[in-house]
Amino acid sequence: MNRMNRLKNKLNKEAFTLIEMLLVLLIISLLLILIIPNIAKQSSHIQNTGCDAQLKMIDSQIEAYSLKFNKKPNSIDDLITEGYIKENQKQCKSGATITINNGEAVAN
């Protein structure tokens, strides 16, 4: 019987209580609640920054086109036809469509 009591005491000392487990879950939940909105905000910022970078890249391709043909392209399709950009590069990841307005790339 003495052996059984020692085994019970040993098991009780090593286990977590329900209260401890609930506290850990509460802390994890609070951290997730605080972190998830910040991640969503950063995602839209990253997409906007990526679109700005894509516009600059297309502006440089417009300049390359202008140097070769001595005129600005009429539309973004001229850049695609001549191989300066790919078809999937005329849209930003945010969904904005890139067009050429007065010789510059613009996201709409």
Sequence and secondary structure as in RCSB ss.txt:
>XXXX:A:sequence
MNRMNRLKNKLNKEAFTLIEMLLVLLIISLLLILIIPNIAKQSSHIQNTGCDAQLKMIDSQIEAYSLKFNKKPNS
IDDLITEGYIKENQKQCKSGATITINNGEAVAN
>XXXX:A:secstr
 HHHHHHHHHHHHHS  HHHHHHHHHHHHHHHHHHHHHHHHHHHHHHHHHHHHHHHHHHHHHHHHHHHHSS  SS
HHHHHHTTSS GGGGB TTS BEEEETTEEEE 
